Amino acid sequence: MRTIPALKSFNEKLTANAYEASQRRIFYLISYSATEKYLEFQKTYPSVFNRVPLHMVASYLGISRETLSRIRKENSKS
C-alpha cells in the first residue's frame, strides 16, 4: 500500500463501506419489526429469493422460517 497510494485509498473505502453496512444491518435487526426487516431486505436484495433457500433468508433476518412464510403470504395478498 505504500508503493500504490490508490490501493490504500481503495482499501479504506471498502473498509468504510463494509463497516457502514454492518452497522446498518445491526440497527435494522434491533429496531425493525419482522415485516419491516423483510420489506427492507426485499428492497435491498430483490433477486435473492430466487437464489437462496428461505431458511437462510430467515436466519439472516433473525426470524423463524414460519414467520418469514407468514409475512411473505401477507405481502403477496396486498
Buried (B, 14 or more C-beta within 10 A) or exposed (E): EEEEEEEEEEEEEEEEEEEEEEEEBEEBEEEBEBBEBBBBBBEEEEEEEEEEEEEEBBEBBBBEBEBBEBBBEEEEEE
